[in-house]
Amino acid sequence: MRPLAFLLLLPLAQAAEWRQLFNGRDLTGWEMTGPGRFVVEDGALKTEGGMGLLYYAGEPFGNCSVRVVFKTAAGRANSGVFIRLPEKPPDPWYGVHNGYEIQIDQAGDEWHSTGAIYSLSKAIQGHQKPAGEWNTMEIRLKGQVTTVLLNGTKVNEFRGGQPVPERKQWYEPVRGPRPDAGYIGLQNHDAKSTVYFKEISVKR
C-alpha cells in the first residue's frame, strides 16, 4: 500500500509536468525579430507595433504538448503560434514559410481562423471565446502529427505530407516538409492587432 504522503504529493508532481517558458515578468529566454515587439503588461505578453516574431531561443521542441493561454482585445485581432521552426528565425516571415503557424484570428475563414494551420489545414470554428476573455490552446506534437485543441475541444489535426491546398499568395506558407522538432514562437501580426499571452508552457 502506498504511503499517504505519496498520494498527497502525486497531484503536485503531475501539475509540475508543465514547464513554463514565460516567467510573467520579462522576456528572459525569448528573442525578437522584426519591427514589432512584445511588452509585459500585468503579467502577460502584449503585442505592439508592426510585424514581428518572438521565439523561445533555449531549445527546439518535439513530441510534446504546447499550452498557450491568450486573449484578444478585439474580434479581428490577428496573431499566431509558430511550431516546428527548423532554425532560430532570422526575420519575422521565417516562421510563416518554414514552420507551421497555428492561427489566432476569430474573424478568419476555416483555413485562417483560430486553430487552423494557416492556409494548410482548416479548423472547426466557433470555439474561441469573445474578445477580452482568456482562451486555452493546446498544440500536441507527435512525430509528424499536429493536433490542436481550443478550450478543450479538438479543432484540427494535421499530418505532415497530407494533401494541402495550392499556394496562391506570396505570404502563404511555402509548401513542404517540416521537422518533427523545432523552435516555437509567437506572432505580432500588425500594429492594429492587440493580443495578450499569459502562459506559454510545454509538457514532454
C-alpha positions as CSV (number, residue, x, y, z in Angstrom):
1,M,0.0,0.0,0.0
2,R,1.4,3.4,-0.9
3,P,2.0,5.9,1.9
4,L,-0.5,8.7,2.4
5,A,2.2,11.3,1.8
6,F,3.0,9.9,-1.7
7,L,-0.7,10.0,-2.6
8,L,-1.0,13.6,-1.4
9,L,2.1,14.7,-3.4
10,L,1.0,12.9,-6.6
11,P,-1.2,15.8,-7.9
12,L,1.6,18.2,-7.3
13,A,4.0,16.1,-9.3
14,Q,1.5,15.8,-12.2
15,A,1.0,19.6,-12.2
16,A,4.7,20.1,-12.3
17,E,4.9,18.3,-15.6
18,W,4.1,21.6,-17.4
19,R,7.2,23.7,-17.8
20,Q,6.6,27.5,-18.0
21,L,8.6,29.2,-20.7
22,F,7.3,32.7,-19.9
23,N,8.0,33.9,-16.3
24,G,5.4,36.6,-16.3
25,R,7.9,39.4,-15.6
26,D,10.2,39.8,-18.6
27,L,11.4,38.2,-21.8
28,T,14.1,36.0,-20.3
29,G,14.8,33.1,-22.7
30,W,13.0,34.8,-25.6
31,E,14.3,36.7,-28.6
32,M,12.6,39.0,-31.1
33,T,12.9,39.6,-34.8
34,G,11.2,42.2,-36.9
35,P,9.9,45.7,-36.3
36,G,7.1,44.7,-33.9
37,R,7.6,43.9,-30.3
38,F,6.1,42.3,-27.2
39,V,5.9,44.1,-23.8
40,V,4.9,42.6,-20.4
41,E,1.8,44.2,-19.0
42,D,0.0,42.9,-15.9
43,G,1.9,39.6,-16.1
44,A,1.1,38.9,-19.8
45,L,2.9,39.4,-23.1
46,K,1.2,42.1,-25.2
47,T,1.7,42.6,-28.9
48,E,2.7,46.1,-30.1
49,G,4.0,47.7,-33.3
50,G,4.3,46.1,-36.7
51,M,5.1,42.5,-37.9
52,G,7.3,40.6,-35.6
53,L,8.2,37.1,-34.3
54,L,9.0,36.4,-30.7
55,Y,10.6,33.0,-30.2
56,Y,11.9,30.8,-27.4
57,A,15.6,30.6,-28.0
58,G,16.5,28.0,-25.4
59,E,15.8,24.8,-27.4
60,P,13.6,23.2,-30.0
61,F,10.6,21.1,-29.0
62,G,9.1,17.9,-30.4
63,N,6.9,15.1,-29.2
64,C,5.3,17.3,-26.6
65,S,2.3,19.5,-25.8
66,V,2.5,23.3,-26.0
67,R,-0.1,25.2,-24.0
68,V,-0.9,28.8,-24.8
69,V,-3.3,31.0,-22.8
70,F,-4.3,34.1,-24.8
71,K,-7.0,36.7,-25.3
72,T,-7.7,39.2,-28.0
73,A,-8.5,42.9,-27.5
74,A,-10.9,42.9,-30.5
75,G,-12.8,40.4,-32.7
76,R,-10.5,41.0,-35.6
77,A,-7.2,40.8,-33.8
78,N,-4.7,38.6,-35.6
79,S,-1.7,36.6,-34.2
80,G,-0.4,33.0,-34.2
81,V,1.7,30.4,-32.5
82,F,4.6,29.1,-34.6
83,I,5.8,25.5,-34.2
84,R,8.4,23.2,-36.0
85,L,10.8,26.0,-36.9
86,P,13.9,24.2,-38.1
87,E,16.2,27.1,-37.1
88,K,16.2,30.2,-35.0
89,P,14.2,32.7,-37.2
90,P,16.3,35.5,-38.8
91,D,13.3,37.5,-39.8
92,P,9.6,37.7,-39.0
93,W,8.4,35.9,-42.1
94,Y,10.6,32.9,-41.4
95,G,8.0,31.2,-39.2
96,V,5.3,31.6,-41.8
97,H,7.3,30.0,-44.6
98,N,9.4,27.4,-42.8
99,G,7.3,26.3,-39.8
100,Y,3.6,25.9,-39.1
101,E,1.5,28.9,-37.9
102,I,-1.4,27.9,-35.6
103,Q,-3.7,30.8,-36.4
104,I,-5.3,33.2,-33.9
105,D,-8.0,35.1,-35.7
106,Q,-11.6,34.9,-34.8
107,A,-12.7,36.7,-37.9
108,G,-10.9,34.4,-40.4
109,D,-12.5,31.6,-42.5
110,E,-11.9,27.9,-41.7
111,W,-8.5,27.9,-43.3
112,H,-7.4,31.1,-41.5
113,S,-9.3,31.1,-38.2
114,T,-8.1,30.3,-34.7
115,G,-6.8,26.7,-34.5
116,A,-6.1,26.4,-38.3
117,I,-2.7,25.7,-39.5
118,Y,-2.5,28.8,-41.6
119,S,-3.7,28.0,-45.2
120,L,-2.7,24.3,-44.8
121,S,-5.3,22.7,-42.5
122,K,-8.7,24.1,-41.6
123,A,-10.1,24.4,-38.1
124,I,-13.5,23.7,-36.7
125,Q,-14.9,27.2,-35.9
126,G,-16.9,28.6,-33.0
127,H,-14.8,27.6,-30.0
128,Q,-12.9,30.8,-29.4
129,K,-14.3,33.0,-26.6
130,P,-15.3,36.6,-27.2
131,A,-12.6,39.4,-27.1
132,G,-11.4,40.1,-23.6
133,E,-11.8,36.5,-22.4
134,W,-9.0,34.1,-21.9
135,N,-8.7,31.1,-24.2
136,T,-6.6,28.0,-23.8
137,M,-5.0,26.4,-26.9
138,E,-3.1,23.1,-26.6
139,I,-0.9,22.0,-29.5
140,R,0.2,18.4,-29.4
141,L,3.2,17.4,-31.5
142,K,3.7,13.7,-32.0
143,G,6.1,12.9,-34.8
144,Q,4.6,14.5,-37.9
145,V,1.1,14.8,-36.4
146,T,-0.1,18.1,-35.1
147,T,-3.3,18.2,-33.1
148,V,-4.9,21.5,-31.9
149,L,-7.4,21.8,-29.0
150,L,-9.1,25.1,-28.3
151,N,-10.8,25.5,-24.9
152,G,-10.9,21.7,-24.5
153,T,-12.3,20.9,-28.0
154,K,-10.3,19.3,-30.7
155,V,-10.5,21.7,-33.7
156,N,-7.7,20.5,-36.0
157,E,-5.4,17.5,-36.8
158,F,-2.8,17.6,-39.5
159,R,-0.2,15.0,-40.6
160,G,2.8,16.2,-42.4
161,G,2.7,15.1,-46.1
162,Q,-1.1,15.0,-46.4
163,P,-2.6,16.9,-49.4
164,V,-2.9,20.7,-48.9
165,P,-4.4,23.5,-51.0
166,E,-2.3,25.1,-53.7
167,R,-0.3,28.1,-52.6
168,K,-1.9,31.2,-54.2
169,Q,-0.2,34.2,-52.5
170,W,3.4,35.0,-51.7
171,Y,2.5,35.5,-48.0
172,E,1.1,32.0,-47.6
173,P,3.5,29.4,-46.2
174,V,5.8,27.6,-48.6
175,R,4.6,24.0,-49.0
176,G,6.8,21.2,-48.0
177,P,8.0,19.1,-45.0
178,R,8.6,20.4,-41.5
179,P,10.8,18.8,-38.9
180,D,9.5,16.6,-36.0
181,A,11.0,19.1,-33.6
182,G,11.7,22.8,-33.9
183,Y,11.6,26.2,-32.2
184,I,8.3,27.7,-31.1
185,G,7.3,31.4,-31.3
186,L,4.5,34.0,-31.2
187,Q,3.5,36.3,-34.0
188,N,2.9,40.0,-33.7
189,H,0.9,40.5,-36.8
190,D,0.3,44.2,-37.2
191,A,0.0,47.5,-35.3
192,K,-3.8,47.3,-35.1
193,S,-4.0,43.8,-33.6
194,T,-3.6,43.5,-29.8
195,V,-3.3,40.0,-28.4
196,Y,-2.2,39.0,-24.9
197,F,-0.5,35.8,-23.8
198,K,-0.3,35.0,-20.1
199,E,1.0,31.4,-20.4
200,I,3.3,29.5,-22.8
201,S,4.2,26.2,-21.3
202,V,5.5,22.8,-22.6
203,K,4.9,19.2,-21.4
204,R,7.1,16.5,-22.8
